Amino acid sequence: LFNLREGLDPLKEDTLPDRLLKEPIPDGPSKGMISRLPEMLPAYYKYRGWDEKGIPTAEKLEELGLK
């Protein structure tokens, strides 16, 4: 909530460095994998009670006593 108050946009800020989003992991158990963060964020937002833009819903704020 602090970040929202300060004007940060979750859709721009909820990310990882380009290298992790585009380059496959070179070795180890996850070799060849690329982060799927962009496709996983909508499910994460929904789980947290946030809208599709990463902002807490009115219902979530009320649940937290912040309405």
Distance bins in CASP14 RR format, pairs under 12 A and 6 or more apart:
PFRMAT RR
TARGET T0000
AUTHOR 0000-0000-0000
RMODE 2
METHOD distances of the structure
MODEL  1
1 7 0 0 0 0 0 1 0 0 0 0 0
1 8 0 0 0 0 0 1 0 0 0 0 0
1 10 0 0 0 0 0 1 0 0 0 0 0
1 48 0 0 0 0 0 1 0 0 0 0 0
1 50 0 0 0 0 0 1 0 0 0 0 0
1 54 0 0 0 0 0 1 0 0 0 0 0
1 55 0 0 0 0 1 0 0 0 0 0 0
1 56 1 0 0 1 0 0 0 0 0 0 0
1 60 0 0 0 0 0 1 0 0 0 0 0
1 61 0 0 0 0 1 0 0 0 0 0 0
1 64 0 0 0 0 1 0 0 0 0 0 0
1 65 0 0 0 0 0 1 0 0 0 0 0
1 66 1 0 0 1 0 0 0 0 0 0 0
2 8 0 0 0 0 1 0 0 0 0 0 0
2 13 0 0 0 0 0 1 0 0 0 0 0
3 9 0 0 0 0 1 0 0 0 0 0 0
3 10 1 0 0 1 0 0 0 0 0 0 0
3 11 0 0 0 0 0 1 0 0 0 0 0
3 12 0 0 0 0 0 1 0 0 0 0 0
3 13 1 0 0 1 0 0 0 0 0 0 0
3 14 0 0 0 0 1 0 0 0 0 0 0
3 54 0 0 0 0 0 1 0 0 0 0 0
3 55 0 0 0 0 0 1 0 0 0 0 0
3 56 0 0 0 0 0 1 0 0 0 0 0
4 10 1 0 0 1 0 0 0 0 0 0 0
4 11 0 0 0 0 0 1 0 0 0 0 0
4 13 0 0 0 0 0 1 0 0 0 0 0
4 14 0 0 0 0 0 1 0 0 0 0 0
4 50 0 0 0 0 0 1 0 0 0 0 0
4 51 0 0 0 0 0 1 0 0 0 0 0
4 53 0 0 0 0 0 1 0 0 0 0 0
4 54 0 0 0 0 1 0 0 0 0 0 0
4 55 1 0 0 1 0 0 0 0 0 0 0
4 56 0 0 0 0 1 0 0 0 0 0 0
4 61 0 0 0 0 0 1 0 0 0 0 0
4 66 0 0 0 0 0 1 0 0 0 0 0
5 55 0 0 0 0 0 1 0 0 0 0 0
5 56 0 0 0 0 0 1 0 0 0 0 0
5 66 0 0 0 0 0 1 0 0 0 0 0
6 13 0 0 0 0 0 1 0 0 0 0 0
7 13 0 0 0 0 1 0 0 0 0 0 0
7 55 0 0 0 0 0 1 0 0 0 0 0
8 14 0 0 0 0 1 0 0 0 0 0 0
8 15 0 0 0 0 0 1 0 0 0 0 0
8 53 0 0 0 0 0 1 0 0 0 0 0
8 54 0 0 0 0 0 1 0 0 0 0 0
8 55 0 0 0 0 0 1 0 0 0 0 0
9 15 0 0 0 0 0 1 0 0 0 0 0
9 53 0 0 0 0 1 0 0 0 0 0 0
9 54 0 0 0 0 1 0 0 0 0 0 0
9 55 0 0 0 0 1 0 0 0 0 0 0
10 41 0 0 0 0 1 0 0 0 0 0 0
10 42 0 0 0 0 0 1 0 0 0 0 0
10 44 0 0 0 0 0 1 0 0 0 0 0
10 45 1 0 0 1 0 0 0 0 0 0 0
10 48 0 0 0 0 0 1 0 0 0 0 0
10 50 1 0 0 1 0 0 0 0 0 0 0
10 51 0 0 0 0 1 0 0 0 0 0 0
10 52 0 0 0 0 0 1 0 0 0 0 0
10 53 1 0 0 1 0 0 0 0 0 0 0
10 54 1 0 1 0 0 0 0 0 0 0 0
10 55 1 0 0 1 0 0 0 0 0 0 0
10 56 0 0 0 0 1 0 0 0 0 0 0
11 38 0 0 0 0 1 0 0 0 0 0 0
11 41 0 0 0 0 1 0 0 0 0 0 0
11 42 0 0 0 0 0 1 0 0 0 0 0
11 45 0 0 0 0 1 0 0 0 0 0 0
11 50 0 0 0 0 0 1 0 0 0 0 0
11 51 0 0 0 0 0 1 0 0 0 0 0
11 52 0 0 0 0 1 0 0 0 0 0 0
11 53 1 0 1 0 0 0 0 0 0 0 0
11 54 1 0 0 1 0 0 0 0 0 0 0
11 55 0 0 0 0 1 0 0 0 0 0 0
12 41 0 0 0 0 0 1 0 0 0 0 0
12 53 0 0 0 0 0 1 0 0 0 0 0
12 54 0 0 0 0 0 1 0 0 0 0 0
13 41 0 0 0 0 0 1 0 0 0 0 0
13 53 0 0 0 0 0 1 0 0 0 0 0
13 54 0 0 0 0 1 0 0 0 0 0 0
13 55 0 0 0 0 0 1 0 0 0 0 0
14 21 0 0 0 0 0 1 0 0 0 0 0
14 37 1 0 0 1 0 0 0 0 0 0 0
14 38 0 0 0 0 1 0 0 0 0 0 0
14 40 0 0 0 0 0 1 0 0 0 0 0
14 41 1 0 1 0 0 0 0 0 0 0 0
14 42 0 0 0 0 0 1 0 0 0 0 0
14 44 0 0 0 0 1 0 0 0 0 0 0
14 45 0 0 0 0 1 0 0 0 0 0 0
14 48 0 0 0 0 0 1 0 0 0 0 0
14 50 0 0 0 0 0 1 0 0 0 0 0
14 53 0 0 0 0 0 1 0 0 0 0 0
14 54 1 0 0 1 0 0 0 0 0 0 0
14 55 0 0 0 0 0 1 0 0 0 0 0
15 21 1 0 0 1 0 0 0 0 0 0 0
15 22 0 0 0 0 0 1 0 0 0 0 0
15 35 0 0 0 0 1 0 0 0 0 0 0
15 37 1 0 0 1 0 0 0 0 0 0 0
15 38 1 0 0 1 0 0 0 0 0 0 0
15 40 0 0 0 0 0 1 0 0 0 0 0
15 41 0 0 0 0 1 0 0 0 0 0 0
16 22 0 0 0 0 1 0 0 0 0 0 0
16 23 0 0 0 0 0 1 0 0 0 0 0
16 34 0 0 0 0 0 1 0 0 0 0 0
16 35 1 0 1 0 0 0 0 0 0 0 0
16 36 0 0 0 0 0 1 0 0 0 0 0
16 37 1 0 1 0 0 0 0 0 0 0 0
16 38 0 0 0 0 1 0 0 0 0 0 0
16 40 0 0 0 0 0 1 0 0 0 0 0
16 41 0 0 0 0 0 1 0 0 0 0 0
17 23 0 0 0 0 1 0 0 0 0 0 0
17 35 0 0 0 0 1 0 0 0 0 0 0
17 37 0 0 0 0 0 1 0 0 0 0 0
18 34 0 0 0 0 0 1 0 0 0 0 0
18 35 0 0 0 0 0 1 0 0 0 0 0
18 37 0 0 0 0 0 1 0 0 0 0 0
18 38 0 0 0 0 0 1 0 0 0 0 0
19 25 0 0 0 0 0 1 0 0 0 0 0
19 26 0 0 0 0 0 1 0 0 0 0 0
19 34 0 0 0 0 0 1 0 0 0 0 0
19 35 0 0 0 0 1 0 0 0 0 0 0
20 30 0 0 0 0 0 1 0 0 0 0 0
20 33 0 0 0 0 0 1 0 0 0 0 0
20 34 1 0 0 1 0 0 0 0 0 0 0
20 35 1 0 1 0 0 0 0 0 0 0 0
20 36 0 0 0 0 0 1 0 0 0 0 0
20 37 1 0 0 1 0 0 0 0 0 0 0
20 38 0 0 0 0 0 1 0 0 0 0 0
21 33 0 0 0 0 0 1 0 0 0 0 0
21 34 1 0 0 1 0 0 0 0 0 0 0
21 35 1 0 1 0 0 0 0 0 0 0 0
21 36 0 0 0 0 1 0 0 0 0 0 0
21 37 1 0 0 1 0 0 0 0 0 0 0
21 38 1 0 0 1 0 0 0 0 0 0 0
21 39 0 0 0 0 0 1 0 0 0 0 0
21 40 0 0 0 0 0 1 0 0 0 0 0
21 41 0 0 0 0 0 1 0 0 0 0 0
22 32 0 0 0 0 0 1 0 0 0 0 0
22 34 1 0 0 1 0 0 0 0 0 0 0
22 35 0 0 0 0 1 0 0 0 0 0 0
22 37 0 0 0 0 0 1 0 0 0 0 0
22 38 0 0 0 0 0 1 0 0 0 0 0
23 31 0 0 0 0 0 1 0 0 0 0 0
23 32 0 0 0 0 1 0 0 0 0 0 0
23 33 0 0 0 0 0 1 0 0 0 0 0
23 34 1 0 0 1 0 0 0 0 0 0 0
23 35 0 0 0 0 1 0 0 0 0 0 0
24 30 0 0 0 0 1 0 0 0 0 0 0
24 31 1 0 0 1 0 0 0 0 0 0 0
24 32 1 1 0 0 0 0 0 0 0 0 0
24 33 1 0 0 1 0 0 0 0 0 0 0
24 34 1 0 1 0 0 0 0 0 0 0 0
24 35 0 0 0 0 1 0 0 0 0 0 0
25 31 1 0 1 0 0 0 0 0 0 0 0
25 32 1 0 1 0 0 0 0 0 0 0 0
25 33 1 0 1 0 0 0 0 0 0 0 0
25 34 1 0 0 1 0 0 0 0 0 0 0
25 35 0 0 0 0 1 0 0 0 0 0 0
26 32 1 0 0 1 0 0 0 0 0 0 0
26 33 0 0 0 0 0 1 0 0 0 0 0
26 34 0 0 0 0 0 1 0 0 0 0 0
27 33 0 0 0 0 0 1 0 0 0 0 0
30 36 0 0 0 0 0 1 0 0 0 0 0
35 41 0 0 0 0 0 1 0 0 0 0 0
36 42 0 0 0 0 0 1 0 0 0 0 0
36 43 0 0 0 0 0 1 0 0 0 0 0
36 44 0 0 0 0 0 1 0 0 0 0 0
37 43 0 0 0 0 0 1 0 0 0 0 0
37 44 0 0 0 0 1 0 0 0 0 0 0
38 44 0 0 0 0 0 1 0 0 0 0 0
40 46 0 0 0 0 0 1 0 0 0 0 0
40 47 0 0 0 0 0 1 0 0 0 0 0
41 47 0 0 0 0 0 1 0 0 0 0 0
41 48 0 0 0 0 0 1 0 0 0 0 0
41 50 0 0 0 0 1 0 0 0 0 0 0
41 51 0 0 0 0 0 1 0 0 0 0 0
41 52 0 0 0 0 1 0 0 0 0 0 0
41 53 0 0 0 0 0 1 0 0 0 0 0
41 54 1 0 0 1 0 0 0 0 0 0 0
42 48 0 0 0 0 0 1 0 0 0 0 0
42 49 0 0 0 0 0 1 0 0 0 0 0
42 50 0 0 0 0 1 0 0 0 0 0 0
42 51 0 0 0 0 1 0 0 0 0 0 0
42 52 1 0 0 1 0 0 0 0 0 0 0
42 53 0 0 0 0 0 1 0 0 0 0 0
42 54 0 0 0 0 1 0 0 0 0 0 0
43 49 0 0 0 0 0 1 0 0 0 0 0
43 50 0 0 0 0 0 1 0 0 0 0 0
43 52 0 0 0 0 0 1 0 0 0 0 0
43 54 0 0 0 0 0 1 0 0 0 0 0
44 50 0 0 0 0 1 0 0 0 0 0 0
44 52 0 0 0 0 0 1 0 0 0 0 0
44 54 0 0 0 0 1 0 0 0 0 0 0
45 51 1 0 0 1 0 0 0 0 0 0 0
45 52 1 0 0 1 0 0 0 0 0 0 0
45 53 1 0 0 1 0 0 0 0 0 0 0
45 54 1 0 1 0 0 0 0 0 0 0 0
45 55 0 0 0 0 1 0 0 0 0 0 0
45 56 0 0 0 0 1 0 0 0 0 0 0
45 57 0 0 0 0 1 0 0 0 0 0 0
45 60 0 0 0 0 0 1 0 0 0 0 0
46 52 0 0 0 0 1 0 0 0 0 0 0
46 53 0 0 0 0 0 1 0 0 0 0 0
46 54 0 0 0 0 1 0 0 0 0 0 0
46 56 0 0 0 0 0 1 0 0 0 0 0
46 57 0 0 0 0 1 0 0 0 0 0 0
46 60 0 0 0 0 0 1 0 0 0 0 0
47 54 0 0 0 0 0 1 0 0 0 0 0
47 60 0 0 0 0 0 1 0 0 0 0 0
48 54 1 0 0 1 0 0 0 0 0 0 0
48 55 0 0 0 0 0 1 0 0 0 0 0
48 56 1 0 0 1 0 0 0 0 0 0 0
48 57 0 0 0 0 1 0 0 0 0 0 0
48 59 0 0 0 0 0 1 0 0 0 0 0
48 60 1 0 0 1 0 0 0 0 0 0 0
48 61 0 0 0 0 0 1 0 0 0 0 0
48 63 0 0 0 0 0 1 0 0 0 0 0
48 64 0 0 0 0 0 1 0 0 0 0 0
49 55 0 0 0 0 1 0 0 0 0 0 0
49 56 1 0 0 1 0 0 0 0 0 0 0
49 57 1 0 1 0 0 0 0 0 0 0 0
49 58 0 0 0 0 0 1 0 0 0 0 0
49 59 1 0 0 1 0 0 0 0 0 0 0
49 60 1 0 1 0 0 0 0 0 0 0 0
49 61 0 0 0 0 1 0 0 0 0 0 0
49 62 0 0 0 0 0 1 0 0 0 0 0
49 63 0 0 0 0 1 0 0 0 0 0 0
49 64 0 0 0 0 0 1 0 0 0 0 0
50 56 1 0 1 0 0 0 0 0 0 0 0
50 57 1 0 0 1 0 0 0 0 0 0 0
50 58 0 0 0 0 0 1 0 0 0 0 0
50 59 0 0 0 0 0 1 0 0 0 0 0
50 60 1 0 0 1 0 0 0 0 0 0 0
50 61 0 0 0 0 0 1 0 0 0 0 0
50 63 0 0 0 0 0 1 0 0 0 0 0
50 64 0 0 0 0 0 1 0 0 0 0 0
51 57 1 0 1 0 0 0 0 0 0 0 0
51 58 0 0 0 0 1 0 0 0 0 0 0
51 59 0 0 0 0 0 1 0 0 0 0 0
51 60 0 0 0 0 1 0 0 0 0 0 0
51 61 0 0 0 0 0 1 0 0 0 0 0
54 60 0 0 0 0 0 1 0 0 0 0 0
55 61 0 0 0 0 1 0 0 0 0 0 0
56 62 0 0 0 0 1 0 0 0 0 0 0
56 63 0 0 0 0 1 0 0 0 0 0 0
56 64 1 0 0 1 0 0 0 0 0 0 0
56 65 0 0 0 0 0 1 0 0 0 0 0
56 66 0 0 0 0 1 0 0 0 0 0 0
56 67 0 0 0 0 0 1 0 0 0 0 0
57 63 0 0 0 0 1 0 0 0 0 0 0
57 64 0 0 0 0 0 1 0 0 0 0 0
57 66 0 0 0 0 0 1 0 0 0 0 0
57 67 0 0 0 0 0 1 0 0 0 0 0
58 64 0 0 0 0 0 1 0 0 0 0 0
58 65 0 0 0 0 0 1 0 0 0 0 0
58 66 0 0 0 0 1 0 0 0 0 0 0
58 67 1 0 0 1 0 0 0 0 0 0 0
59 65 0 0 0 0 0 1 0 0 0 0 0
59 66 0 0 0 0 0 1 0 0 0 0 0
59 67 0 0 0 0 1 0 0 0 0 0 0
60 66 0 0 0 0 1 0 0 0 0 0 0
60 67 0 0 0 0 1 0 0 0 0 0 0
61 67 1 0 1 0 0 0 0 0 0 0 0
END
